Amino acid sequence: MIQFIVLSHINVLLENKIRNSDLAFHMLKLNKRKIRWIMRQMDKKELSTYMIAKIQKITPRHARRVYAKYKGVKDPILLPCGLLPCGSKPRLITKED
């Protein structure tokens, strides 16, 4: 099965054919468990970075980036998605306003 993906909104007529095997390397969101697994495997050095990335369906560069970011951290802290407030900070409305 061949899928067509438009590269940019400027070059709408240019398309790139992607095979199913290449679809596995799109970036996925990693949870705590996957990050800890990547850290353990990188420390063991039994699997290559390429194999770790292929198993987790990420790029090897992203696997190295995760390892560099969380090296020496026992419990990785992820930012909660919906708990941080958006926009400007609320301010009190006075009678003058």
Summary of the structure (lengths in Angstrom):
residues: 97
radius of gyration: 20.7
end to end distance: 61.8
largest distance: 67.9
contacts: 164
relative contact order: 0.12
helix: 37%
strand: 8%
